[in-house]
Amino acid sequence: MDGGKRVWVPHTTEGFTLGRIVDIGADTISIEPFNAPGTIINSLYDRTFPAEEYDNKDVEDN
């Protein structure tokens, strides 16, 4: 995963939240959630999932 990429990370109340990678550490990835700018969530590598790059899709992809 590269810095600045969009990812899904676990969230305590929402299940998962969408954010972008701000730092990649040895054990965790630091994510800035889009719904809470300025805050950082540290997530384990195996609990961080890539998100689609673009929000404006023309059709559903099932």
DSSP file (Angstrom, degrees, kcal/mol; ACC not computed):
  #  RESIDUE AA STRUCTURE BP1 BP2  ACC     N-H-->O    O-->H-N    N-H-->O    O-->H-N    TCO  KAPPA ALPHA  PHI   PSI    X-CA   Y-CA   Z-CA
    1    1 A M              0   0    0      0, 0.0     2,-0.3     0, 0.0     6,-0.0   0.000 360.0 360.0 360.0 141.0    0.0    0.0    0.0
    2    2 A D    >   -     0   0    0      1,-0.1     3,-1.5    21,-0.0    19,-0.3  -0.698 360.0 -93.0-104.7 154.7    1.3    3.4   -0.9
    3    3 A G  T 3  S+     0   0    0     -2,-0.3    19,-0.2     1,-0.2     3,-0.1  -0.378 110.3  24.6 -62.1 140.7    1.0    6.7    1.0
    4    4 A G  T 3  S+     0   0    0     17,-2.2    -1,-0.2     1,-0.3    18,-0.1   0.286  89.9 132.9  87.6 -10.0   -2.0    8.8    0.1
    5    5 A K    <   -     0   0    0     -3,-1.5    16,-2.0    15,-0.1     2,-0.3  -0.390  62.2-109.4 -73.5 152.3   -4.1    5.8   -1.1
    6    6 A R  E     +A   20   0A   0     14,-0.2    45,-2.2    45,-0.2     2,-0.3  -0.666  46.6 169.4 -82.2 134.3   -7.7    5.4    0.0
    7    7 A V  E     -AB  19  50A   0     12,-2.7    12,-2.5    -2,-0.3     2,-0.5  -0.952  34.9-122.9-142.0 159.8   -8.3    2.5    2.4
    8    8 A W  E     -AB  18  49A   0     41,-3.5    41,-2.6    -2,-0.3    10,-0.2  -0.911  33.9-179.1-100.8 131.6  -10.9    1.0    4.7
    9    9 A V  E     -A   17   0A   0      8,-2.4     8,-2.6    -2,-0.5    39,-0.1  -0.945  33.9 -92.6-130.0 152.9   -9.9    0.7    8.3
   10   10 A P  E     -A   16   0A   0      0, 0.0     2,-0.4     0, 0.0     6,-0.3  -0.329  38.4-165.9 -63.2 143.8  -11.7   -0.7   11.4
   11   11 A H  E  >  -A   15   0A   0      4,-2.3     4,-1.3     1,-0.1    30,-0.0  -0.995  23.0-132.1-132.8 139.5  -13.6    1.8   13.5
   12   12 A T  T  4 S+     0   0    0     -2,-0.4    -1,-0.1     1,-0.2     4,-0.0   0.823 103.0  19.1 -64.1 -34.0  -15.0    1.2   17.0
   13   13 A T  T  4 S+     0   0    0      1,-0.1    -1,-0.2     2,-0.0     3,-0.1   0.708 128.7  44.1-108.7 -24.8  -18.5    2.5   16.4
   14   14 A E  T  4 S-     0   0    0      1,-0.1     2,-1.6     0, 0.0    -2,-0.2   0.483  93.6-130.0-100.3  -3.9  -18.9    2.5   12.6
   15   15 A G  E  < S+A   11   0A   0     -4,-1.3    -4,-2.3     2,-0.0     2,-0.3  -0.588  83.6   6.8  87.8 -75.7  -17.5   -0.9   11.8
   16   16 A F  E     -A   10   0A   0     -2,-1.6     2,-0.3    -6,-0.3    -8,-0.0  -0.974  69.1-162.8-135.2 152.4  -15.2    0.4    9.0
   17   17 A T  E     -A    9   0A   0     -8,-2.6    -8,-2.4    -2,-0.3     2,-0.4  -0.969  20.7-118.8-135.0 152.3  -14.4    3.9    7.9
   18   18 A L  E     +A    8   0A   0     -2,-0.3    16,-2.3   -10,-0.2    17,-0.5  -0.718  46.9 139.0 -92.1 136.3  -12.8    5.3    4.7
   19   19 A G  E     -AC   7  33A   0    -12,-2.5   -12,-2.7    -2,-0.4     2,-0.4  -0.887  44.1-101.4-156.6-173.2   -9.5    7.3    4.9
   20   20 A R  E     -AC   6  32A   0     12,-1.9    12,-2.6    -2,-0.3     2,-0.3  -0.945  35.8-106.1-125.3 148.4   -6.2    7.9    3.3
   21   21 A I  E     + C   0  31A   0    -16,-2.0   -17,-2.2    -2,-0.4    10,-0.2  -0.529  37.1 168.1 -72.1 128.9   -2.7    6.6    4.3
   22   22 A V  E     +     0   0A   0      8,-2.9     2,-0.3     1,-0.4     9,-0.2   0.614  67.5  11.2-112.5 -23.0   -0.5    9.3    5.9
   23   23 A D  E     - C   0  30A   0      7,-1.4     7,-3.0   -21,-0.1     2,-0.6  -0.973  57.0-149.5-157.4 141.8    2.3    7.1    7.3
   24   24 A I  E     - C   0  29A   0     -2,-0.3     5,-0.2     5,-0.2     2,-0.1  -0.955  25.7-178.1-115.6 114.3    3.5    3.5    6.9
   25   25 A G        -     0   0    0      3,-2.5    -2,-0.0    -2,-0.6     0, 0.0  -0.312  42.1 -95.7-100.7-174.6    5.2    2.1   10.0
   26   26 A A  S    S+     0   0    0      1,-0.1     3,-0.1    -2,-0.1    -1,-0.0   0.878 119.2  10.5 -70.2 -39.2    6.9   -1.2   10.8
   27   27 A D  S    S+     0   0    0      1,-0.1    18,-0.8    17,-0.0     2,-0.3   0.660 129.1  32.6-114.1 -24.5    3.8   -2.7   12.5
   28   28 A T  E     - D   0  44A   0     16,-0.2    -3,-2.5    17,-0.1     2,-0.4  -0.863  63.0-131.5-134.4 165.5    0.9   -0.3   11.7
   29   29 A I  E     -CD  24  43A   0     14,-3.0    14,-2.7    -2,-0.3     2,-0.5  -0.968  22.4-135.9-115.8 133.6   -0.4    2.1    9.1
   30   30 A S  E     -CD  23  42A   0     -7,-3.0    -8,-2.9    -2,-0.4    -7,-1.4  -0.807  25.6-171.0 -93.0 126.9   -1.5    5.6   10.1
   31   31 A I  E     -CD  21  41A   0     10,-3.0    10,-3.1    -2,-0.5   -10,-0.2  -0.943  19.7-150.2-121.6 136.2   -4.8    6.6    8.4
   32   32 A E  E     -C   20   0A   0    -12,-2.6   -12,-1.9    -2,-0.4     8,-0.2  -0.928  27.5-135.0-101.9 112.0   -6.6   10.0    8.4
   33   33 A P  E >   -C   19   0A   0      0, 0.0     3,-0.8     0, 0.0   -14,-0.3  -0.366   3.4-137.7 -67.1 143.2  -10.3    9.3    8.1
   34   34 A F  T 3  S+     0   0    0    -16,-2.3   -15,-0.1     1,-0.2   -17,-0.0   0.804 104.2  53.7 -69.2 -28.9  -12.3   11.4    5.6
   35   35 A N  T 3  S+     0   0    0    -17,-0.5    -1,-0.2     1,-0.2   -16,-0.1   0.520 118.3  34.5 -85.9  -3.8  -15.1   11.9    8.1
   36   36 A A  S X  S-     0   0    0     -3,-0.8     3,-1.7     3,-0.1    -1,-0.2  -0.472  80.6-165.0-145.8  69.5  -12.8   13.3   10.8
   37   37 A P  T 3  S+     0   0    0      0, 0.0     3,-0.1     0, 0.0    -3,-0.1  -0.234  74.2  31.3 -58.3 143.3   -9.9   15.3    9.3
   38   38 A G  T 3  S+     0   0    0      1,-0.4     2,-0.3    -5,-0.1    -6,-0.0   0.241  98.1 100.9  92.8 -13.3   -7.0   16.0   11.5
   39   39 A T    <   -     0   0    0     -3,-1.7     2,-0.4    -6,-0.3    -1,-0.4  -0.730  60.3-144.9-101.8 156.8   -7.4   12.7   13.5
   40   40 A I        -     0   0    0     -2,-0.3     2,-0.5    -8,-0.2    -8,-0.2  -0.969   7.3-162.7-124.9 135.2   -5.3    9.6   13.0
   41   41 A I  E     -D   31   0A   0    -10,-3.1   -10,-3.0    -2,-0.4     2,-0.6  -0.974  12.4-148.6-112.6 128.1   -6.2    6.0   13.3
   42   42 A N  E     -D   30   0A   0     -2,-0.5     2,-0.4   -12,-0.2   -12,-0.2  -0.870  23.6-178.9 -96.7 125.8   -3.4    3.4   13.6
   43   43 A S  E     -D   29   0A   0    -14,-2.7   -14,-3.0    -2,-0.6     5,-0.1  -0.940  28.5-113.5-128.4 145.2   -4.4    0.1   12.0
   44   44 A L  E >   -D   28   0A   0     -2,-0.4     3,-1.4   -16,-0.2   -16,-0.2  -0.408  32.5-115.6 -70.0 153.2   -2.6   -3.2   11.6
   45   45 A Y  G >  S+     0   0    0    -18,-0.8     3,-1.4     1,-0.3    -1,-0.1   0.894 114.7  52.6 -57.6 -42.7   -1.6   -4.2    8.1
   46   46 A D  G 3  S+     0   0    0      1,-0.3    -1,-0.3     3,-0.0    -2,-0.0   0.518 109.1  50.7 -77.4  -2.2   -4.0   -7.2    8.1
   47   47 A R  G <  S+     0   0    0     -3,-1.4     2,-0.5   -37,-0.0    -1,-0.3   0.232  92.7  88.9-113.2  10.6   -7.0   -5.1    9.1
   48   48 A T    <   -     0   0    0     -3,-1.4   -39,-0.2    -4,-0.2   -41,-0.0  -0.945  58.2-170.4-113.2 126.7   -6.4   -2.4    6.4
   49   49 A F  E     -B    8   0A   0    -41,-2.6   -41,-3.5    -2,-0.5    -3,-0.0  -0.940  24.8-111.3-123.7 137.2   -8.1   -2.9    3.1
   50   50 A P  E     -B    7   0A   0      0, 0.0     2,-0.3     0, 0.0   -43,-0.3  -0.327  31.3-151.4 -64.3 145.2   -7.7   -1.0   -0.2
   51   51 A A        -     0   0    0    -45,-2.2   -45,-0.2   -32,-0.1     2,-0.1  -0.736  30.9 -83.6-110.9 162.7  -10.7    1.1   -1.4
   52   52 A E        -     0   0    0     -2,-0.3    -1,-0.1     1,-0.1   -45,-0.0  -0.396  34.3-135.0 -65.0 144.6  -11.7    2.0   -4.9
   53   53 A E  S    S+     0   0    0     -2,-0.1     2,-0.4     1,-0.1    -1,-0.1   0.831  84.1  48.1 -72.5 -33.2   -9.8    5.0   -6.2
   54   54 A Y        -     0   0    0      1,-0.1     3,-0.1     2,-0.0    -1,-0.1  -0.890  54.4-166.0-117.4 140.7  -12.8    6.8   -7.7
   55   55 A D  S    S+     0   0    0     -2,-0.4     2,-1.5     1,-0.2    -1,-0.1   0.688  75.1  80.4 -89.7 -22.1  -16.2    7.6   -6.2
   56   56 A N        +     0   0    0      2,-0.0     2,-0.3     0, 0.0    -1,-0.2  -0.567  59.6 167.3 -95.0  76.0  -17.9    8.5   -9.5
   57   57 A K        -     0   0    0     -2,-1.5     3,-0.1     1,-0.1    -2,-0.0  -0.642  30.8-152.0 -86.4 145.3  -18.8    5.2  -11.1
   58   58 A D  S    S+     0   0    0     -2,-0.3     2,-0.3     1,-0.2    -1,-0.1   0.787  80.0  20.2 -83.5 -30.1  -21.2    5.1  -14.0
   59   59 A V  S    S-     0   0    0      2,-0.0     2,-0.2     0, 0.0    -1,-0.2  -0.942  84.8-102.2-137.6 156.9  -22.4    1.6  -13.3
   60   60 A E        -     0   0    0     -2,-0.3    -2,-0.0     1,-0.1     0, 0.0  -0.517  22.1-158.7 -74.4 147.2  -22.5   -0.8  -10.4
   61   61 A D              0   0    0     -2,-0.2    -1,-0.1    -4,-0.0    -2,-0.0   0.239 360.0 360.0-114.4  13.8  -19.9   -3.6  -10.5
   62   62 A N              0   0    0      0, 0.0    -2,-0.1     0, 0.0     0, 0.0   0.504 360.0 360.0  50.1 360.0  -21.6   -6.1   -8.2
